[in-house]
């Protein structure tokens, strides 16, 4: 059974953890506030999760700002990447931070004072990320509560005044005449770095952009100033011979119009046009030249490929001629057949082929 990144938060699968998201577990506010932050696309970015050869890509304890205990009093924070407000931050591994004695991590909300406790008392300590503080990692603890009567300490909340992500929640208690960590709960939420699923927008008219009419009988309000988005659709119907017609391709919608009738509308992103050059010898006899990729069609003429062939003589006297597609050469898939005895004045030695492709061979359209 495959492990998951979220197991620490969900099932409390480590010896120092007590509560996850199971029935009867204590649901603390950092879980809920973090879920709210993830709705704004703030959270830990588990970059290694896309390394399918890594044995730790789904580990809840390796990397990705995972927090663990070291001894009775210290917290260790693993290296990782966090995104907050659309900005990415690299977090360095912390080493063991003694929650009962460090002061720098408490500077923002606890006046650089480490927590104190006495018999029967407990506190909740949060380990959080804040882009505005030194080293980006802070500690904050709440009020001490006497738990002998069944009361439970509450999570602090002052850190919520900023855009923060809580990495872990520790329950501190008084044991052996000192402050110790009774449990350390994983509170991380993740923003997966892809793949990003994008399904095709479809309606009855192939040439239309159906971004405003998904709900029957209702019309939405695009374009909206300063709003753009990525979407997918079949390009069929967009122009005479749309690239990639018959397949799902990527588009970008800008904020002036929802069609392709002018600037600021919908722009087709794929198939991505790339340029390549192939030079080969040619001395006048028919020759096949194999290209690495298949030239794309012209969007104005279905039988014309986006390719230019120049015949030339490399020595003196120089000779250069531009060949005409369909007359002097033909294209089938990624093979260019240059005819022999073309009737040009001069003796060539080479051909230079410049073409536009999308990084594949085979049919360029259905």
LINCOR-V258674 format. One record per residue. N is the residue number from 0. NEAR is the number of other ideal C-beta (glycine too) atoms within 10 Angstrom. Layout:
n->N near->NEAR
n->N near->NEAR
This chain:
n->0 near->3
n->1 near->4
n->2 near->13
n->3 near->14
n->4 near->24
n->5 near->17
n->6 near->18
n->7 near->25
n->8 near->24
n->9 near->15
n->10 near->16
n->11 near->20
n->12 near->15
n->13 near->18
n->14 near->9
n->15 near->18
n->16 near->20
n->17 near->14
n->18 near->18
n->19 near->19
n->20 near->12
n->21 near->10
n->22 near->4
n->23 near->5
n->24 near->15
n->25 near->12
n->26 near->11
n->27 near->19
n->28 near->17
n->29 near->28
n->30 near->22
n->31 near->10
n->32 near->19
n->33 near->22
n->34 near->11
n->35 near->12
n->36 near->20
n->37 near->16
n->38 near->10
n->39 near->13
n->40 near->12
n->41 near->21
n->42 near->22
n->43 near->24
n->44 near->19
n->45 near->23
n->46 near->14
n->47 near->18
n->48 near->19
n->49 near->12
n->50 near->11
n->51 near->6
n->52 near->5
n->53 near->13
n->54 near->8
n->55 near->14
n->56 near->18
n->57 near->16
n->58 near->20
n->59 near->21
n->60 near->17
n->61 near->16
n->62 near->21
n->63 near->26
n->64 near->27
n->65 near->22
n->66 near->25
n->67 near->19
n->68 near->21
n->69 near->14
n->70 near->11
n->71 near->15
n->72 near->18
n->73 near->18
n->74 near->26
n->75 near->16
n->76 near->21
n->77 near->18
n->78 near->14
n->79 near->23
n->80 near->18
n->81 near->23
n->82 near->17
n->83 near->22
n->84 near->10
n->85 near->8
n->86 near->10
n->87 near->10
n->88 near->16
n->89 near->9
n->90 near->20
n->91 near->12
n->92 near->11
n->93 near->18
n->94 near->9
n->95 near->15
n->96 near->19
n->97 near->15
n->98 near->26
n->99 near->17
n->100 near->12
n->101 near->16
n->102 near->12
n->103 near->14
n->104 near->24
n->105 near->19
n->106 near->14
n->107 near->19
n->108 near->20
n->109 near->19
n->110 near->8
n->111 near->12
n->112 near->10
n->113 near->17
n->114 near->21
n->115 near->13
n->116 near->20
n->117 near->10
n->118 near->10
n->119 near->14
n->120 near->19
n->121 near->20
n->122 near->23
n->123 near->24
n->124 near->27
n->125 near->26
n->126 near->25
n->127 near->26
n->128 near->25
n->129 near->20
n->130 near->14
n->131 near->11
n->132 near->18
n->133 near->11
n->134 near->11
n->135 near->19
n->136 near->22
n->137 near->23
n->138 near->25
n->139 near->23
n->140 near->24
n->141 near->20
n->142 near->11
n->143 near->18
n->144 near->17
n->145 near->13
n->146 near->15
n->147 near->9
n->148 near->7
n->149 near->6
n->150 near->11
n->151 near->11
n->152 near->21
n->153 near->13
n->154 near->21
n->155 near->22
n->156 near->14
n->157 near->12
n->158 near->23
n->159 near->16
n->160 near->8
n->161 near->14
n->162 near->16
n->163 near->24
n->164 near->27
n->165 near->26
n->166 near->27
n->167 near->25
n->168 near->24
n->169 near->23
n->170 near->21
n->171 near->26
n->172 near->17
n->173 near->19
n->174 near->13
n->175 near->6
n->176 near->7
n->177 near->11
n->178 near->24
n->179 near->18
n->180 near->21
n->181 near->14
n->182 near->17
n->183 near->25
n->184 near->26
n->185 near->28
n->186 near->23
n->187 near->27
n->188 near->21
n->189 near->16
n->190 near->18
n->191 near->12
n->192 near->14
n->193 near->7
n->194 near->7
n->195 near->7
n->196 near->6
n->197 near->13
n->198 near->9
n->199 near->11
n->200 near->17
n->201 near->11
n->202 near->12
n->203 near->6
n->204 near->8
n->205 near->14
n->206 near->11
n->207 near->16
n->208 near->21
n->209 near->14
n->210 near->19
n->211 near->14
n->212 near->14
n->213 near->11
n->214 near->8
n->215 near->5
n->216 near->5
n->217 near->8
n->218 near->9
n->219 near->11
n->220 near->7
n->221 near->15
n->222 near->19
n->223 near->10
n->224 near->6
n->225 near->6
n->226 near->11
n->227 near->13
n->228 near->12
n->229 near->11
n->230 near->16
n->231 near->17
n->232 near->24
n->233 near->17
n->234 near->22
n->235 near->16
n->236 near->13
n->237 near->23
n->238 near->14
n->239 near->10
n->240 near->18
n->241 near->20
n->242 near->23
n->243 near->20
n->244 near->19
n->245 near->12
n->246 near->15
n->247 near->15
n->248 near->20
n->249 near->16
n->250 near->22
n->251 near->13
n->252 near->21
n->253 near->15
n->254 near->15
n->255 near->11
n->256 near->16
n->257 near->19
n->258 near->13
n->259 near->16
n->260 near->8
n->261 near->8
n->262 near->9
n->263 near->13
n->264 near->18
n->265 near->20
n->266 near->13
n->267 near->19
n->268 near->11
n->269 near->16
n->270 near->20
n->271 near->12
n->272 near->12
n->273 near->12
n->274 near->9
n->275 near->15
n->276 near->10
n->277 near->18
n->278 near->14
n->279 near->15
n->280 near->11
n->281 near->21
n->282 near->11
n->283 near->16
n->284 near->9
n->285 near->12
n->286 near->16
n->287 near->11
n->288 near->19
n->289 near->11
n->290 near->20
n->291 near->12
n->292 near->19
n->293 near->22
n->294 near->24
n->295 near->20
n->296 near->20
n->297 near->17
n->298 near->17
n->299 near->9
n->300 near->11
n->301 near->10
n->302 near->10
n->303 near->15
n->304 near->21
n->305 near->19
n->306 near->22
n->307 near->15
n->308 near->22
n->309 near->15
n->310 near->22
n->311 near->17
n->312 near->16
n->313 near->11
n->314 near->8
n->315 near->6
n->316 near->7
n->317 near->9
n->318 near->16
n->319 near->12
n->320 near->17
n->321 near->10
n->322 near->22
n->323 near->10
n->324 near->19
n->325 near->11
n->326 near->9
n->327 near->18
n->328 near->22
n->329 near->13
n->330 near->23
n->331 near->10
n->332 near->14
n->333 near->19
n->334 near->13
n->335 near->25
n->336 near->14
n->337 near->22
n->338 near->15
n->339 near->11
n->340 near->8
n->341 near->17
n->342 near->6
n->343 near->14
n->344 near->6
n->345 near->13
n->346 near->11
n->347 near->21
n->348 near->14
n->349 near->14
n->350 near->22
n->351 near->15
n->352 near->21
n->353 near->15
n->354 near->23
n->355 near->19
n->356 near->23
n->357 near->16
n->358 near->13
n->359 near->12
n->360 near->14
n->361 near->8
n->362 near->9
n->363 near->22
n->364 near->16
n->365 near->8
